Amino acid sequence: MEEQKRIAKCDKCGEVTPVTYKTDEIHDNIEHVYAECQECGAKITVFYTNAEIRGLLMQQEALTKDIDKKQSQYKVKKRNENAKKLRKLMAELMAKEAVAN
């Protein structure tokens, strides 16, 4: 199965660019995950993470691999709960960092 290439539209120049994730640690164990516009070099924010979010992302990856091998109602429920928590935490951190920057 061929992996889909991700693209993003640059907020600065409006060009569409392939996404290659890059990470900068900005402060207090907070990481800024972004793509860099190939046209103008601007950083396109994908999300921010902290230790809790990175831990949940690792759990999600492990649960997804397990679910792909064998469906388990518990694991599906756990993955969905983690996804909901991740969305909430990431939105909160994105809002906090947007105000700080």
N, C-alpha and C positions, 0 to 999 in steps of 0.2 A: 504494500500500500504506500503510495507516494505522499509524503508530508506536504501539506499546503504551506506556501510561503505567506508570511504575514506582512501586511503593509500598513502604513499609517500616513495620514495627511499632516503635513507640517503646519503648525499654527502661525509660524512666522512668514514663510514664503508661499504657502499653499500647495507646494509640490507633494506628490505622493512618493513615498520612499520605502524600500524594503526595511523590515524591522530586524535588526540585530541587537539583542539586548545587551546593555552595558550597565554597570553598577558603580555608583560612588557612595562611599560612607560619608554622610554629611555631619552627623553629630549624635552623641549618646546612643550608639549602636543602631541608629536609623539609617537605612540604605535607600537611595533614590535609584530606581530602576527606570531606564529610559532607552529610547532609540535616538540615533543621531541622524538628522536629515542629511542625505548625501548631496543635496543641492546647496544649502546655505550653512550647514554645520550646527544648526540649532538643536537643542535637546528637547525631545518629545517625551514628556513624562508618561510612563506606563503605569507605575504605581510606586508607593513607598512601602517599606517593610521594617518591622522591628523583630526582636527575637521571638516573640509570641507568634507573629504572623509567619515567620520562616518555619517555625516548628509545625504549625498547622498545615503549611504547604507541603512539608515533607510527609506528614500523615496522609494528606490527600493523595499524594503520589503513590504511597504504599497501598492505600485502600483501593485506588483505581486499578493498580496492577493485580491485586487479589481478586477484585470483582471481575476483571476481564477473564481470569482463569476459571472462576466458579462463582456464580451468583449466590449471594448470601444476603438475606433480608437485613440482618444486623449491620453488615458492612455497608450496604446501600444506604440505610438509615443514618449511620455514623458519617458517611461521606457527605450526605445531604446536610446534616447538622453542621459539619465542619465548613461546608461551602457557605452556608448562611452566616456563620460566625465570621468567616474570612471576609465576606463582602462588607459586613458591618465594620469590622476593625480597619479594613483598608480604606473605606470611605471616611471614617473618623480621622485616620492618620493623614489622608490626602488633604482633608479640610484644614487640619492643624498646620501642616507644612505649607499649604498655600498661603495661610495668614502670616506665617513666620517669614516667608520669602517674599 
